[in-house]
Amino acid sequence: MALSGPQKTVAQTVGVVVLMGSLAWASVPFYDWFCRVTGFGGTTGVAEAAPEEILDRTVTVRFDASKARDMAWEFKPVVREMEVRIGETGLAFYEAYNATDRPIAGQASYNVAPYSAGGYFQKIACFCFEEQVLQPGERVEMPVTFFVDPDMVDDLEAKYVHTITLSYTFYEIDLPEGYAALDVQAETTKN
């Protein structure tokens, strides 16, 4: 059965809407995958361990910290910069402090600048892989273990990079279920 003019137009319009919705739904995971594979946008890589090859060439790694406007924590790097040899494992710490009277959960987003170094900056372990919960008045030091991949020196754009900046931004998220129940209980006890 052939569709008439108005039915054909409606069918085509519905098809376009479904296609656009599908593309929009798939774009976020695809973009995330693309950034992780290529280092585009300063996205770092994740590795199990540092390479065996350590070069004589060094790079300065700077550490930057910021927080979302509504995040009540204090957040800063313990050390602002360090020099590491390419391929060598580095360990840095960030400090977070919850100065409020309530537990707060946070998650860190991150990137690396310049973008050309993003795919070569590899994290072995990082506080940013998990959500963090700080109790009222709690102060913690959170580690990040990393290395700069020796392949960077063979990349036409990245081989001239001498300074890499690792930036984290903390933003507040909902408390995990167990913590949320404790927070409600504390509020009830207070009133």
Stockholm file with secondary structure:
# STOCKHOLM 1.0

chainA/1-191         MALSGPQKTVAQTVGVVVLMGSLAWASVPFYDWFCRVTGFGGTTGVAEAAPEEILDRTVTVRFDASKARDMAWEFKPVVREMEVRIGETGLAFYEAYNATDRPIAGQASYNVAPYSAGGYFQKIACFCFEEQVLQPGERVEMPVTFFVDPDMVDDLEAKYVHTITLSYTFYEIDLPEGYAALDVQAETTKN
#=GR chainA/1-191 SS CCCCHHHHHHHHHHHHHHHHHHHHHHHHHHHHHHHHHHCGGGCCEECSSCCSCCCSCEEEEEEEEEECTTCCEEEEESSSEEEEETTCCEEEEEEEEECSSSCEEEEEEEEEESGGGGGGEEEEEEGGGSCEEECTTCEEEEEEEEEECGGGGGSTTGGGCCEEEEEEEEEEECCCHHHHHHHHHHHHHHC
#=GC SS_cons         CCCCHHHHHHHHHHHHHHHHHHHHHHHHHHHHHHHHHHCGGGCCEECSSCCSCCCSCEEEEEEEEEECTTCCEEEEESSSEEEEETTCCEEEEEEEEECSSSCEEEEEEEEEESGGGGGGEEEEEEGGGSCEEECTTCEEEEEEEEEECGGGGGSTTGGGCCEEEEEEEEEEECCCHHHHHHHHHHHHHHC
//
